[in-house]
Amino acid sequence: MNRFCYLALMVAAGCNSPSTAPEASTLPAAPATKPAATVPADTAGPARTARRFVSWYATHQKELSNGLVLNDDGLDSTKFYSVDFPDTENWLRKVAGSGTVSPAYLDGWRAYFRSYDDTLRLHPQNDGPPAGFDHDLLMLSQEPDTKVADLQVGTVTVTSRQGNRAQVQARGPRHEAWQEGLNFEMSRSADGRWLIDRIDNGSDAF
């Protein structure tokens, strides 16, 4: 009797077991795997700073002093040129107000002014454009209006970024014989802002 019951239970268990594996369509779907987040290259900040600098210059160009040198008004031919340091500091305050330049950039100009004051003292000059001041100091051009207009409609490219330092090129449209440009060296400040440490002339003649 016990053996008969045991066989009956085995048969019942076999009937309740699935005879085939469930089709794939009946299996619960595996949870979707989220794609790994892509971290964009940090190029927006440096490029934005370069564009802000150019736009700020275009807006404030007429407010910037042209009187960085004393005695260059031609009123007294017996007086020689010299750097007007109070006016250069006023000029630097205006440039710092753009919010795009670092203390290193401003100190670079202070060294420039001291250097050319020494030049004017060692080589007295009272005629013609003063040495070191024969061009626009911010656009690094004798035709700043043309340059800033081109740069405003041109391209800005981050050519290098390593840690908290970046290099940026601003280029205007290419003309038949030349292309306006500026090259920027930047660093990121403690508060996260990208600021200009140095600018050199990136204009090319073809």
BANU-716075 format. One line per 8 residues: number of its first residue (from 1); for each residue x, y, z of N, C-alpha, C. Coordinates in steps of 0.02 Angstrom, whole numbers. Example, Ala and Ser with C-alpha at 12.3 -4.5 7.8 and 13.67 -1.06 7.14 Angstrom:
% residues 2
1) 660/-284/390/615/-225/390/660/-165/390 ~ 642/-112/354/684/-53/357/645/2/394
This chain:
% residues 206
1) 42/-60/0/0/0/0/43/62/0 ~ 93/59/41/137/118/43/173/127/-23 ~ 192/70/-53/227/76/-118/181/104/-171 ~ 116/85/-168/68/111/-217/59/186/-210 ~ 54/209/-148/47/283/-136/107/321/-161 ~ 166/292/-151/228/326/-173/229/335/-248 ~ 206/282/-285/205/287/-358/153/338/-381 ~ 97/341/-347/45/389/-365/68/461/-356
9) 105/473/-303/131/540/-291/181/560/-345 ~ 223/514/-367/273/528/-418/239/547/-483 ~ 186/510/-501/150/525/-563/119/595/-560 ~ 90/612/-502/58/678/-494/109/733/-500 ~ 169/724/-471/221/775/-476/243/784/-547 ~ 249/728/-586/269/734/-655/218/772/-696 ~ 155/765/-682/103/802/-719/105/876/-705 ~ 126/895/-646/127/966/-628/190/1002/-652
17) 242/967/-673/304/998/-695/298/1018/-768 ~ 328/1075/-788/325/1095/-858/363/1046/-900 ~ 333/1028/-957/364/979/-1000/417/1010/-1045 ~ 412/1075/-1057/461/1110/-1100/480/1176/-1067 ~ 538/1201/-1088/560/1266/-1062/516/1321/-1090 ~ 500/1372/-1052/458/1427/-1078/493/1462/-1136 ~ 454/1484/-1183/482/1522/-1239/512/1587/-1215 ~ 560/1610/-1254/595/1672/-1234/547/1730/-1226
25) 493/1730/-1267/447/1787/-1265/409/1791/-1200 ~ 407/1734/-1162/370/1734/-1100/414/1751/-1040 ~ 480/1757/-1051/525/1773/-995/520/1847/-978 ~ 526/1865/-916/525/1936/-898/584/1972/-930 ~ 572/2033/-956/625/2071/-989/678/2091/-938 ~ 741/2087/-960/796/2109/-917/793/2185/-911 ~ 808/2210/-853/807/2283/-846/855/2316/-894 ~ 833/2372/-925/875/2407/-974/937/2435/-940
33) 994/2427/-974/1056/2453/-948/1066/2525/-972 ~ 1074/2571/-926/1084/2641/-944/1152/2650/-976 ~ 1155/2687/-1032/1221/2700/-1062/1264/2740/-1015 ~ 1328/2729/-1019/1374/2766/-976/1371/2840/-993 ~ 1369/2881/-943/1365/2954/-954/1428/2978/-989 ~ 1418/3020/-1040/1474/3049/-1076/1490/3118/-1048 ~ 1550/3126/-1025/1570/3191/-996/1598/3234/-1052 ~ 1565/3289/-1068/1590/3330/-1123/1657/3363/-1105
41) 1697/3375/-1155/1760/3409/-1144/1745/3480/-1118 ~ 1785/3503/-1072/1773/3568/-1041/1803/3623/-1086 ~ 1767/3635/-1141/1792/3686/-1188/1746/3747/-1190 ~ 1686/3741/-1164/1639/3797/-1168/1664/3857/-1129 ~ 1693/3845/-1069/1715/3901/-1028/1769/3943/-1060 ~ 1825/3913/-1082/1878/3953/-1114/1853/3989/-1177 ~ 1814/3954/-1218/1789/3986/-1279/1743/4044/-1263 ~ 1701/4035/-1212/1656/4089/-1192/1694/4150/-1167
49) 1748/4139/-1130/1788/4195/-1106/1819/4234/-1163 ~ 1844/4200/-1214/1874/4234/-1271/1821/4277/-1307 ~ 1762/4249/-1316/1709/4288/-1350/1687/4347/-1307 ~ 1684/4337/-1242/1665/4393/-1198/1716/4449/-1202 ~ 1780/4432/-1205/1832/4482/-1209/1824/4524/-1273 ~ 1813/4491/-1329/1805/4527/-1392/1742/4570/-1390 ~ 1687/4543/-1365/1625/4582/-1361/1631/4641/-1314 ~ 1665/4630/-1258/1676/4685/-1211/1716/4741/-1243
57) 1768/4723/-1279/1809/4773/-1313/1767/4813/-1363 ~ 1726/4778/-1402/1685/4812/-1452/1639/4863/-1420 ~ 1614/4847/-1360/1568/4892/-1326/1604/4950/-1292 ~ 1665/4938/-1266/1699/4987/-1225/1759/5021/-1259 ~ 1769/5007/-1322/1828/5033/-1356/1836/5108/-1348 ~ 1782/5146/-1356/1788/5219/-1354/1800/5245/-1284 ~ 1787/5204/-1233/1797/5226/-1164/1869/5217/-1141 ~ 1907/5177/-1178/1975/5162/-1157/2021/5221/-1175
65) 2065/5238/-1128/2107/5297/-1136/2157/5289/-1192 ~ 2168/5343/-1228/2221/5346/-1277/2279/5389/-1252 ~ 2277/5407/-1188/2327/5452/-1160/2376/5418/-1115 ~ 2399/5359/-1135/2445/5321/-1092/2515/5350/-1092 ~ 2528/5396/-1137/2595/5426/-1143/2589/5501/-1133 ~ 2633/5529/-1092/2635/5601/-1081/2672/5637/-1138 ~ 2651/5698/-1150/2685/5743/-1197/2683/5719/-1270 ~ 2635/5677/-1286/2630/5655/-1356/2575/5692/-1394
73) 2554/5750/-1367/2501/5788/-1400/2529/5838/-1450 ~ 2595/5842/-1454/2626/5887/-1503/2624/5960/-1486 ~ 2603/5977/-1425/2597/6047/-1406/2664/6078/-1388 ~ 2712/6039/-1365/2777/6065/-1345/2831/6018/-1371 ~ 2865/6039/-1423/2915/5996/-1455/2979/5989/-1414 ~ 2984/6026/-1359/3045/6021/-1317/3038/5967/-1264 ~ 2978/5941/-1256/2966/5889/-1205/2967/5820/-1237 ~ 2994/5772/-1200/2999/5705/-1226/2943/5661/-1198
81) 2930/5607/-1234/2878/5561/-1213/2898/5523/-1150 ~ 2848/5507/-1109/2857/5463/-1052/2790/5430/-1037 ~ 2793/5372/-1004/2731/5336/-989/2694/5371/-932 ~ 2629/5379/-942/2586/5410/-891/2560/5353/-846 ~ 2597/5337/-792/2579/5279/-751/2511/5285/-717 ~ 2491/5344/-692/2423/5348/-664/2370/5330/-716 ~ 2382/5350/-779/2333/5335/-830/2335/5261/-850 ~ 2394/5231/-848/2397/5159/-864/2360/5119/-810
89) 2364/5140/-748/2328/5104/-695/2252/5113/-704 ~ 2231/5172/-726/2161/5182/-739/2138/5138/-797 ~ 2180/5132/-848/2166/5089/-905/2160/5016/-883 ~ 2206/4994/-840/2205/4925/-815/2142/4911/-774 ~ 2120/4960/-736/2058/4950/-697/1999/4939/-744 ~ 1997/4976/-799/1943/4967/-847/1946/4898/-879 ~ 2006/4876/-897/2014/4810/-928/1995/4755/-878 ~ 2015/4764/-815/1997/4714/-763/1921/4711/-755
97) 1887/4767/-767/1815/4769/-762/1779/4726/-813 ~ 1815/4702/-863/1784/4658/-913/1766/4591/-882 ~ 1799/4573/-827/1787/4509/-795/1815/4450/-834 ~ 1861/4463/-880/1887/4409/-922/1962/4399/-914 ~ 1996/4441/-875/2069/4437/-872/2092/4423/-800 ~ 2150/4392/-795/2178/4372/-730/2227/4424/-705 ~ 2246/4421/-641/2298/4465/-615/2363/4457/-655 ~ 2378/4398/-679/2439/4387/-718/2437/4428/-783
105) 2379/4433/-814/2372/4473/-874/2386/4547/-859 ~ 2357/4572/-805/2367/4642/-786/2440/4656/-768 ~ 2471/4610/-732/2541/4619/-714/2586/4618/-775 ~ 2566/4579/-825/2604/4579/-887/2605/4647/-920 ~ 2549/4682/-918/2546/4749/-946/2586/4799/-904 ~ 2586/4790/-839/2627/4835/-797/2701/4828/-815 ~ 2723/4767/-825/2792/4756/-845/2806/4787/-913 ~ 2758/4783/-958/2764/4812/-1025/2772/4888/-1020
113) 2730/4920/-979/2733/4992/-972/2800/5014/-942 ~ 2824/4978/-892/2889/4995/-863/2945/4988/-914 ~ 2941/4935/-954/2993/4923/-1004/2995/4980/-1055 ~ 2937/5002/-1078/2937/5054/-1129/2950/5123/-1099 ~ 2936/5131/-1036/2957/5194/-1004/3033/5198/-1002 ~ 3066/5141/-988/3139/5139/-989/3164/5153/-1060 ~ 3130/5125/-1110/3151/5135/-1179/3146/5209/-1198 ~ 3092/5241/-1179/3083/5311/-1196/3132/5356/-1158
121) 3152/5334/-1100/3201/5372/-1062/3271/5364/-1091 ~ 3288/5303/-1111/3354/5290/-1140/3360/5315/-1212 ~ 3304/5318/-1246/3303/5342/-1316/3249/5396/-1321 ~ 3265/5457/-1298/3215/5510/-1296/3181/5520/-1365 ~ 3116/5529/-1361/3076/5536/-1422/3023/5589/-1411 ~ 3015/5633/-1459/2962/5683/-1454/2928/5694/-1522 ~ 2935/5643/-1565/2904/5649/-1631/2882/5579/-1654 ~ 2824/5577/-1686/2799/5514/-1711/2766/5473/-1657
129) 2740/5415/-1676/2708/5371/-1627/2758/5349/-1574 ~ 2741/5353/-1510/2787/5331/-1457/2802/5256/-1464 ~ 2865/5238/-1452/2884/5168/-1456/2842/5126/-1408 ~ 2814/5072/-1435/2773/5027/-1394/2700/5046/-1391 ~ 2682/5104/-1419/2613/5129/-1415/2587/5149/-1484 ~ 2613/5117/-1536/2593/5135/-1604/2538/5090/-1630 ~ 2504/5053/-1584/2450/5008/-1604/2402/5001/-1545 ~ 2344/4974/-1560/2295/4962/-1506/2320/4904/-1463
137) 2325/4915/-1399/2357/4867/-1355/2315/4805/-1341 ~ 2250/4810/-1346/2208/4752/-1332/2195/4709/-1394 ~ 2184/4741/-1451/2175/4703/-1512/2242/4689/-1547 ~ 2296/4720/-1522/2362/4710/-1550/2362/4724/-1625 ~ 2333/4782/-1642/2323/4798/-1712/2323/4874/-1722 ~ 2344/4895/-1781/2339/4965/-1799/2271/4980/-1830 ~ 2232/4929/-1842/2163/4937/-1867/2115/4897/-1823 ~ 2108/4919/-1761/2067/4880/-1713/1994/4874/-1733
145) 1966/4924/-1767/1895/4920/-1786/1883/4861/-1833 ~ 1928/4854/-1882/1922/4799/-1929/1931/4732/-1894 ~ 1979/4730/-1849/1995/4667/-1816/1938/4644/-1771 ~ 1912/4689/-1730/1859/4668/-1684/1796/4649/-1722 ~ 1782/4683/-1778/1723/4666/-1818/1730/4596/-1846 ~ 1789/4578/-1870/1800/4511/-1897/1796/4458/-1843 ~ 1826/4472/-1785/1827/4422/-1732/1757/4409/-1704 ~ 1714/4459/-1706/1646/4450/-1680/1606/4401/-1722
153) 1622/4396/-1787/1584/4350/-1830/1625/4287/-1847 ~ 1683/4280/-1817/1727/4225/-1832/1717/4165/-1787 ~ 1767/4123/-1784/1764/4061/-1745/1810/4066/-1684 ~ 1793/4028/-1633/1834/4023/-1573/1845/3949/-1560 ~ 1908/3928/-1555/1925/3857/-1549/1971/3847/-1490 ~ 1955/3800/-1447/1999/3780/-1393/2048/3729/-1422 ~ 2111/3748/-1429/2160/3705/-1462/2196/3659/-1413 ~ 2194/3677/-1349/2228/3635/-1299/2196/3648/-1231
161) 2188/3594/-1193/2165/3601/-1124/2196/3546/-1082 ~ 2234/3566/-1031/2264/3519/-985/2252/3545/-914 ~ 2211/3508/-878/2195/3529/-810/2163/3598/-808 ~ 2194/3643/-773/2166/3710/-766/2197/3761/-813 ~ 2225/3738/-868/2254/3783/-917/2226/3766/-986 ~ 2218/3818/-1027/2190/3808/-1094/2220/3859/-1142 ~ 2221/3840/-1206/2241/3885/-1259/2183/3890/-1308 ~ 2170/3952/-1330/2112/3965/-1373/2133/4008/-1432
169) 2105/3993/-1490/2117/4033/-1550/2052/4065/-1572 ~ 2054/4130/-1583/1997/4166/-1612/2018/4187/-1682 ~ 1977/4172/-1732/1994/4188/-1801/1934/4218/-1836 ~ 1948/4272/-1873/1896/4302/-1913/1889/4267/-1980 ~ 1843/4289/-2022/1836/4260/-2089/1901/4268/-2128 ~ 1915/4220/-2170/1976/4222/-2211/1965/4267/-2271 ~ 2006/4319/-2277/2003/4364/-2334/2054/4340/-2386 ~ 2056/4375/-2441/2100/4354/-2495/2173/4354/-2474
177) 2193/4403/-2435/2264/4409/-2418/2279/4406/-2344 ~ 2228/4404/-2302/2242/4402/-2230/2183/4373/-2192 ~ 2197/4357/-2129/2146/4333/-2082/2161/4361/-2013 ~ 2113/4396/-1984/2123/4424/-1917/2120/4369/-1865 ~ 2157/4378/-1811/2156/4328/-1759/2188/4351/-1694 ~ 2173/4315/-1641/2205/4323/-1576/2214/4254/-1546 ~ 2269/4243/-1510/2282/4182/-1474/2280/4196/-1399 ~ 2244/4155/-1362/2236/4166/-1290/2267/4108/-1251
185) 2300/4126/-1196/2319/4077/-1146/2278/4091/-1084 ~ 2246/4040/-1057/2199/4050/-1001/2213/4001/-944 ~ 2188/4019/-886/2190/3974/-829/2123/3979/-792 ~ 2106/3926/-757/2044/3926/-719/2058/3947/-647 ~ 2022/3998/-624/2033/4026/-558/2002/3981/-505 ~ 2014/3998/-442/1989/3957/-386/1913/3955/-385 ~ 1880/4006/-411/1807/4006/-412/1778/3975/-475 ~ 1821/3944/-516/1797/3908/-574/1794/3948/-639
193) 1810/4012/-637/1807/4053/-697/1870/4043/-739 ~ 1861/4043/-805/1918/4042/-851/1937/4115/-866 ~ 2001/4132/-853/2024/4200/-861/2086/4201/-906 ~ 2094/4256/-941/2149/4264/-989/2212/4285/-953 ~ 2266/4247/-964/2332/4263/-936/2376/4300/-986 ~ 2365/4286/-1050/2408/4315/-1102/2373/4312/-1169 ~ 2386/4362/-1211/2359/4364/-1279/2416/4380/-1327 ~ 2419/4345/-1382/2466/4366/-1435/2429/4369/-1501
201) 2461/4401/-1549/2429/4415/-1612/2426/4352/-1655 ~ 2366/4333/-1674/2359/4274/-1716/2342/4291/-1788 ~ 2348/4354/-1807/2331/4374/-1875/2383/4347/-1924 ~ 2360/4326/-1981/2404/4299/-2033/2395/4335/-2098 ~ 2451/4343/-2134/2450/4369/-2202/2466/4312/-2249 ~ 2431/4310/-2306/2442/4254/-2353/2479/4279/-2415
